[in-house]
Amino acid sequence: DEDYTVTFAFYSSATGGSSLWSETQVVATTDGLFSTQLGGINPITPSTVATDELWLGLTVGSDAEMTPRQRMVSTVSAHIA
């Protein structure tokens, strides 16, 4: 259980390219897991995510960005009362 500085970045491809958006946060881990909300420091605009493919890259501290990047997908959901 420790705090880590993590940079989150969105890309339009699985490898290479420049980030479309990024934000650095300090996240607290419990048993190696963490939860965070993106966009609180650097807002995510609709134009940022308006791409055919969106990939998330993570960088912890001064390490290199983790590989592979993770593809972000949207889902349709409904709540039935």
Buried (B, 14 or more C-beta within 10 A) or exposed (E): EEEEEBBBBBBBEBEEEEBBBBBEBEBEEEEEEEEEEBEEEBEBEEEBBEBEEBBBBBBEEEEEEEEEBEEEEEEEEEEEE
